Amino acid sequence: MGLEINLYGSIGRKKNLTAGEKRFLRFSEACDYYNLGLVHIRRLAREADAIHRIYGAPPLIEREKLDRYIQEFRQS
């Protein structure tokens, strides 16, 4: 149980979440989670409108939205 200090100076417990427990994933985490390459993850995330960009931070993928899109794509 380690402690971490975030950018705002508050101290909290460090949680080790798996990719399945996170709401947002980085592209590298999504590649590992879905077992797909970066190009395919980018294409699927863009088509699903699941990419969130925040100034100064790496783009994130909303996992639930991408999961729903993949399930719809798989059924059709």
Residue pairs with C-beta under 8 A, 6 or more apart in sequence:
1 13
1 14
2 13
2 14
3 11
3 12
3 13
3 14
4 11
4 12
4 13
4 14
5 11
6 12
19 25
19 29
19 30
19 32
19 33
19 63
20 33
22 29
22 63
23 62
23 63
23 64
24 52
24 60
24 61
24 62
24 63
25 33
25 60
25 61
25 63
26 58
26 60
26 61
27 38
27 41
27 42
27 45
27 58
27 59
27 61
28 38
30 36
30 41
30 45
30 61
30 63
30 66
31 37
31 38
31 41
33 63
34 41
34 70
36 44
41 61
44 66
44 69
44 70
44 73
45 51
45 61
45 66
47 69
48 65
48 66
48 68
48 69
48 70
49 65
50 61
50 62
50 63
50 65
50 66
50 69
51 59
51 60
51 61
51 62
52 59
52 60
52 61
52 62
53 59
53 60
54 60
